[in-house]
């Protein structure tokens, strides 16, 4: 998995890679719900949503 991260980091723009990384908690939560039948709290869901929205809204500085 770390090799895939390094390859993606080398090929993707920084914003796309950051968004991809911010989706990891969402992916882990979905796997937990499906495989382990865990129920995330409202706080968990709000935290994941805030991180994804924050990274998606970020605009890099113009050079």
Phi, psi and omega in degrees: 000324182289329177294319178297319176300315182294319178295318179295320180297325181286334187255334185265154171297155183303317182296320179293319179294320178296320178295318178300316179294325180291341178278351180299316177298324177297315179298316179297321178295316179297320177295320177298320179293314185285311187276314187261356181058037175278149178246113180289148179282168177299322178297318177301312182296318179295320179297315178297315180298318180297319180295314181297315180295318180299316179290321180294328182276344183295134176242127180294152179295142177280137180260000000 
